[in-house]
């Protein structure tokens, strides 16, 4: 099964748009991560989902995997770093592909496009975040959308797709 090359184009455009936004997100929480994408996967993936659905007319679904330490549920949820499972979010497209635009937080390439079933990714049955946090994540994407509509990244993407 060969990967649809347009997924790489969409992923690169979305990530390029988000990279200058991430420091603002970190400053708002008084965080200073060594890797700018760290801690941004939920919002970044939700933004990518909107780009895929609205600009590319692709069937996509936001996915997350979060080990539940409170229940000692530490295996097989999220992203497997090679040493442990870590909480993470990504987008699944057409029930075939995983697109991850914040993989560099795990010392990997910035973007991963791979088939669903990649053993590094295992989604939770539901989003364990509180409703307040889910609402805030959605508001963040809503607030970014007007800037995306006028962005060079979107214009480039529309020209090549």
Backbone bond lengths (Angstrom), bond angles and torsions (degrees), N, CA, C in turn:
res aa  C-N    CA-C-N  psi(-1)  N-CA   C-N-CA  omega(-1)  CA-C   N-CA-C  phi
1 X - - - 1.450 - - 1.534 107.07 -
2 X 1.316 116.81 116.64 1.468 119.08 -178.81 1.530 109.98 -90.97
3 X 1.320 114.12 145.52 1.454 121.28 -177.07 1.522 110.37 -75.53
4 X 1.301 116.08 133.95 1.460 123.44 175.62 1.531 107.71 -64.16
5 X 1.320 117.63 113.94 1.470 120.79 -175.44 1.525 113.00 -62.49
6 X 1.326 117.52 -23.45 1.461 118.54 179.30 1.527 111.56 -65.75
7 X 1.331 117.87 -24.96 1.469 120.00 177.22 1.520 110.98 -63.43
8 X 1.322 116.73 -37.00 1.466 120.28 175.88 1.523 110.11 -63.84
9 X 1.333 117.12 -42.83 1.463 120.50 179.66 1.519 111.42 -61.06
10 X 1.327 116.31 -45.01 1.464 120.82 179.99 1.528 109.79 -64.62
11 X 1.318 116.80 -44.99 1.465 120.88 -179.69 1.525 111.21 -60.94
12 X 1.323 116.97 -44.62 1.477 120.04 179.67 1.524 111.25 -63.62
13 X 1.328 116.96 -42.01 1.466 120.07 -179.18 1.530 110.80 -64.85
14 X 1.331 116.69 -46.15 1.470 120.13 -179.63 1.522 110.65 -63.15
15 X 1.307 117.29 -45.68 1.466 120.04 -179.01 1.533 110.82 -64.20
16 X 1.328 116.95 -43.26 1.465 120.22 178.85 1.526 111.17 -59.21
17 X 1.323 116.65 -38.74 1.457 120.96 177.64 1.529 111.05 -66.84
18 X 1.321 117.03 -40.68 1.463 121.43 -175.11 1.531 114.47 -78.21
19 X 1.313 118.03 -27.60 1.468 119.72 -174.81 1.527 113.96 -52.26
20 X 1.335 120.39 -44.15 1.467 118.60 178.04 1.538 113.59 -74.43
21 X 1.317 117.38 -13.12 1.464 121.73 179.62 1.525 110.88 -83.22
22 X 1.316 117.37 -33.65 1.463 121.19 -175.66 1.527 113.84 -54.41
23 X 1.340 119.64 -43.65 1.476 117.66 178.23 1.532 112.88 -59.47
24 X 1.332 116.98 -34.20 1.472 120.11 176.53 1.525 110.41 -63.91
25 X 1.320 116.55 -43.46 1.464 120.37 178.50 1.524 110.64 -60.40
26 X 1.330 115.82 -41.74 1.471 119.95 -179.92 1.524 111.55 -67.33
27 X 1.322 116.85 -43.49 1.474 120.03 179.40 1.529 110.96 -60.75
28 X 1.314 117.02 -38.76 1.469 121.15 179.99 1.531 111.55 -61.13
29 X 1.314 117.02 -25.40 1.469 121.40 179.76 1.531 111.93 -108.11
30 X 1.329 115.71 9.32 1.462 121.85 -179.22 1.538 111.28 55.91
31 X 1.331 115.61 43.71 1.458 122.11 178.56 1.524 109.12 -112.05
32 X 1.316 115.67 152.99 1.465 121.12 179.28 1.529 109.50 -141.58
33 X 1.340 117.21 66.81 1.466 119.17 -176.97 1.523 111.70 -68.79
34 X 1.318 115.49 151.87 1.459 120.32 178.65 1.527 112.38 -72.72
35 X 1.314 117.13 -22.41 1.467 122.70 177.45 1.529 106.97 -118.29
36 X 1.335 118.14 117.55 1.472 120.49 -172.94 1.528 115.62 -55.98
37 X 1.327 118.38 -30.40 1.467 119.75 -178.47 1.527 112.84 -78.54
38 X 1.318 117.24 -12.95 1.470 120.38 -177.24 1.522 110.62 -59.37
39 X 1.323 116.10 130.42 1.458 121.47 178.43 1.518 114.72 78.62
40 X 1.328 117.68 9.68 1.466 120.42 -178.27 1.522 112.93 -113.30
41 X 1.314 118.07 2.04 1.466 120.16 -169.91 1.525 113.59 -62.14
42 X 1.329 118.24 -37.18 1.465 119.91 -179.15 1.513 112.27 -63.72
43 X 1.328 116.04 -51.90 1.469 120.46 -179.49 1.524 111.21 -68.48
44 X 1.332 116.42 -40.93 1.462 120.26 -179.02 1.521 111.13 -63.97
45 X 1.323 116.65 -42.52 1.469 120.05 179.15 1.522 111.58 -68.04
46 X 1.322 116.67 -37.07 1.465 119.50 177.22 1.530 110.38 -65.28
47 X 1.332 117.04 -37.89 1.460 120.75 175.52 1.538 110.22 -63.87
48 X 1.333 117.12 -47.17 1.462 121.12 178.17 1.525 110.91 -58.03
49 X 1.324 117.16 -40.85 1.457 121.22 176.97 1.521 110.84 -55.98
50 X 1.321 116.68 -46.25 1.467 120.03 -179.00 1.528 110.70 -64.19
51 X 1.319 117.96 -41.81 1.468 121.06 177.95 1.528 109.86 -59.81
52 X 1.320 116.06 -46.70 1.468 119.84 -179.05 1.521 111.88 -62.23
53 X 1.318 116.89 -44.25 1.461 120.22 -177.12 1.524 112.57 -73.11
54 X 1.320 116.94 -45.77 1.473 119.37 -172.82 1.514 113.65 -85.86
55 X 1.323 117.43 -41.18 1.461 119.38 -177.09 1.519 113.35 -91.09
56 X 1.319 117.06 -28.37 1.460 120.65 -174.20 1.522 113.24 -111.28
57 X 1.331 116.62 -7.03 1.468 121.60 179.41 1.529 111.47 54.74
58 X 1.324 116.31 43.09 1.459 121.94 178.44 1.518 109.46 -105.09
59 X 1.321 116.18 143.35 1.465 120.47 172.76 1.518 107.27 -76.09
60 X 1.305 115.32 120.50 1.457 119.18 -177.30 1.516 109.57 -142.32
61 X 1.314 114.61 158.85 1.453 120.93 -179.45 1.520 109.10 -142.12
62 X 1.320 115.30 134.09 1.458 121.35 175.28 1.518 108.06 -74.34
63 X 1.318 117.51 136.19 1.460 121.65 -179.11 1.520 109.44 -131.65
64 X 1.316 115.01 148.47 1.453 120.53 177.45 1.519 109.25 -144.32
65 X 1.290 114.96 151.08 1.453 121.50 173.84 1.512 107.95 -134.47
66 X 1.318 115.83 124.56 1.464 120.36 -176.49 1.519 109.75 -135.64
67 X 1.334 117.35 108.93 1.462 118.64 174.31 1.525 109.33 -60.66
68 X 1.319 116.69 138.63 1.457 122.04 -178.56 1.521 109.39 -99.47
69 X 1.319 115.77 95.09 1.461 120.88 -177.61 1.521 111.62 -63.92
70 X 1.309 117.50 -29.76 1.465 120.84 -179.13 1.532 111.26 -64.08
71 X 1.345 115.49 -28.54 1.474 119.02 178.57 1.527 110.78 -106.71
72 X 1.339 116.19 15.25 1.459 121.69 -176.67 1.525 111.98 56.06
73 X 1.302 115.29 31.41 1.464 121.35 179.15 1.525 106.96 -94.01
74 X 1.301 116.73 85.20 1.455 120.03 -173.31 1.518 113.14 -109.70
75 X 1.307 117.95 -7.36 1.459 119.30 -176.01 1.518 111.78 -102.95
76 X 1.306 114.79 145.41 1.455 123.59 166.60 1.516 116.71 61.71
77 X 1.318 118.63 32.57 1.460 120.91 171.95 1.522 108.87 -137.45
78 X 1.323 115.80 131.01 1.452 121.27 179.21 1.511 111.13 101.80
79 X 1.322 115.01 -132.29 1.459 121.45 179.93 1.517 108.42 -119.56
80 X 1.328 116.62 130.86 1.458 120.51 178.15 1.516 108.71 -88.56
81 X 1.317 116.00 115.89 1.464 122.31 -175.13 1.519 113.46 -80.31
82 X 1.314 116.16 -7.16 1.453 120.98 -172.87 1.517 110.33 105.41
83 X 1.338 115.49 -21.13 1.466 120.99 178.96 1.527 111.67 -121.70
84 X 1.337 115.96 -30.03 1.469 119.61 -176.42 1.524 109.07 -159.94
85 X 1.333 115.65 167.49 1.456 122.03 173.27 1.520 108.19 -89.72
86 X 1.328 116.76 134.71 1.462 122.27 -179.30 1.520 109.48 -125.46
87 X 1.320 116.24 146.66 1.459 120.90 174.89 1.527 108.89 -59.08
88 X 1.323 116.07 137.46 1.456 119.53 -177.35 1.526 109.67 -164.10
89 X 1.335 115.77 158.32 1.465 123.07 176.10 1.513 109.42 -132.45
90 X 1.330 115.83 151.35 1.455 123.18 -178.57 1.532 107.85 -157.29
91 X 1.328 117.31 -176.44 1.464 121.87 178.80 1.526 108.60 -121.46
92 X 1.332 115.05 139.38 1.459 121.81 175.01 1.521 107.96 -110.87
93 X 1.332 116.24 131.37 1.459 121.80 -172.82 1.526 110.60 -119.91
94 X 1.333 114.55 132.66 1.475 122.46 174.48 1.528 112.43 54.14
95 X 1.304 118.66 25.88 1.466 123.12 -177.92 1.521 111.79 55.92
96 X 1.346 116.04 25.01 1.474 120.73 -177.53 1.516 113.40 -130.77
97 X 1.348 116.89 -33.84 1.466 119.74 -168.51 1.517 112.35 -124.47
98 X 1.308 115.26 148.17 1.458 123.93 168.59 1.517 106.89 -108.50
99 X 1.333 116.01 131.50 1.463 120.86 173.38 1.525 106.87 -124.38
100 X 1.320 114.58 124.07 1.463 123.21 -175.59 1.525 106.96 -125.84
101 X 1.334 116.47 114.62 1.478 119.60 -177.52 1.529 113.06 -102.53
102 X 1.330 117.13 10.03 1.474 120.15 177.36 1.525 111.26 -131.32
103 X 1.321 117.54 30.01 1.465 121.57 -177.36 1.524 112.95 -68.61
104 X 1.322 117.77 -18.68 1.467 119.70 -178.90 1.524 112.71 -65.72
105 X 1.316 118.28 -16.41 1.463 119.78 176.36 1.527 111.08 -66.79
106 X 1.334 116.64 -12.68 1.460 121.99 177.31 1.530 111.10 -108.99
107 X 1.328 116.84 24.11 1.470 122.58 -179.83 1.526 112.19 60.02
108 X 1.313 115.82 38.63 1.456 123.53 176.69 1.520 108.32 -120.55
109 X 1.329 118.67 176.34 1.464 118.98 173.57 1.530 109.93 -55.83
110 X 1.306 116.89 152.70 1.458 122.26 -176.41 1.527 112.16 -58.25
111 X 1.323 116.76 -38.18 1.463 122.22 -176.28 1.520 109.10 -122.51
112 X 1.316 114.69 133.94 1.464 121.11 172.12 1.525 107.44 -122.13
113 X 1.320 115.79 130.01 1.463 122.47 169.61 1.526 104.95 -122.74
114 X 1.317 116.11 119.38 1.460 120.87 -174.30 1.522 109.34 -147.95
115 X 1.291 115.68 166.43 1.466 120.57 179.62 1.523 110.43 -74.49
116 X 1.353 115.26 145.56 1.461 119.45 170.73 1.525 106.11 -59.45
117 X 1.297 114.90 137.94 1.457 120.61 -174.82 1.516 111.32 108.52
118 X 1.351 116.69 -9.65 1.461 119.77 174.47 1.529 106.76 -55.54
119 X 1.325 118.20 123.16 1.463 120.88 -173.28 1.533 114.32 -66.57
120 X 1.323 118.24 -8.96 1.474 120.07 176.92 1.524 111.91 -76.89
121 X 1.320 118.22 -17.18 1.462 122.82 -175.63 1.524 110.34 -114.65
122 X 1.326 115.58 128.85 1.463 120.11 174.89 1.520 107.83 -144.61
123 X 1.307 115.56 115.83 1.464 120.20 -175.95 1.518 111.96 -83.47
124 X 1.325 115.40 150.57 1.458 122.42 172.97 1.519 107.97 -77.88
125 X 1.305 116.56 158.92 1.460 120.94 179.25 1.526 111.33 -66.38
126 X 1.333 116.41 -27.56 1.468 120.48 179.70 1.520 108.90 -149.08
127 X 1.303 115.51 164.27 1.465 121.63 176.64 1.534 107.60 -77.73
128 X 1.323 118.41 115.15 1.460 120.15 -176.81 1.532 114.12 -80.36
129 X 1.314 117.78 -2.42 1.476 120.11 -179.91 1.532 109.77 -67.25
130 X 1.315 114.97 151.64 1.469 120.16 177.18 1.527 109.74 -65.43
131 X 1.315 116.13 158.17 1.467 120.27 177.90 1.524 110.53 -58.95
132 X 1.314 117.15 -39.08 1.465 121.60 178.19 1.535 110.42 -57.98
133 X 1.322 116.69 -45.59 1.459 120.51 -179.28 1.523 111.12 -68.98
134 X 1.342 117.73 -39.60 1.474 120.50 177.43 1.526 110.55 -62.55
135 X 1.340 116.69 -41.23 1.463 120.62 178.03 1.519 111.20 -63.69
136 X 1.327 116.81 -42.02 1.470 120.81 179.33 1.528 110.86 -63.80
137 X 1.313 117.39 -39.58 1.468 122.26 178.29 1.530 109.56 -61.83
138 X 1.329 116.57 -45.00 1.464 121.02 179.45 1.525 111.39 -65.27
139 X 1.338 117.43 -40.09 1.475 121.04 177.78 1.526 110.94 -62.26
140 X 1.315 116.40 -39.58 1.460 120.34 179.20 1.521 110.81 -58.60
141 X 1.327 116.36 -45.60 1.468 120.44 179.38 1.526 110.16 -66.01
142 X 1.314 116.81 -41.83 1.469 121.05 178.93 1.529 110.67 -59.74
143 X 1.317 117.01 -41.73 1.467 121.53 -179.99 1.522 112.05 -68.55
144 X 1.332 118.18 -31.14 1.468 122.31 179.56 1.525 112.95 -77.28
145 X 1.315 116.44 -27.53 1.462 120.49 -170.20 1.538 113.95 -55.25
146 X 1.328 120.79 -45.70 1.472 118.56 179.30 1.533 113.03 -59.16
147 X 1.320 117.38 -36.99 1.474 119.82 177.63 1.526 110.37 -66.94
148 X 1.325 117.24 -38.24 1.468 120.50 176.90 1.526 110.63 -61.65
149 X 1.331 117.46 -42.42 1.457 120.80 -176.95 1.527 112.55 -59.08
150 X 1.317 117.05 -31.30 1.458 120.54 179.09 1.516 114.18 -101.72
151 X 1.312 117.44 11.47 1.469 120.65 -173.18 1.518 113.48 -83.45
152 X 1.317 115.08 154.60 1.461 122.03 174.48 1.524 110.43 -64.64
153 X 1.322 116.68 -34.39 1.464 120.09 -179.89 1.531 110.79 -63.67
154 X 1.318 116.62 -42.15 1.467 119.39 179.24 1.531 110.36 -67.96
155 X 1.312 116.54 -42.06 1.469 119.99 179.23 1.525 110.40 -59.90
156 X 1.321 116.25 -44.14 1.471 120.25 178.62 1.531 110.47 -62.98
157 X 1.309 116.42 -44.25 1.458 120.58 -179.00 1.526 110.43 -61.90
158 X 1.304 116.94 -44.40 1.469 120.30 -179.70 1.522 111.11 -65.14
159 X 1.324 117.63 -31.15 1.465 121.34 179.48 1.521 112.27 -71.55
160 X 1.330 117.19 -31.23 1.470 119.06 -175.62 1.532 113.74 -97.47
161 X 1.337 117.72 -15.22 1.470 118.85 -179.24 1.514 112.15 -92.85
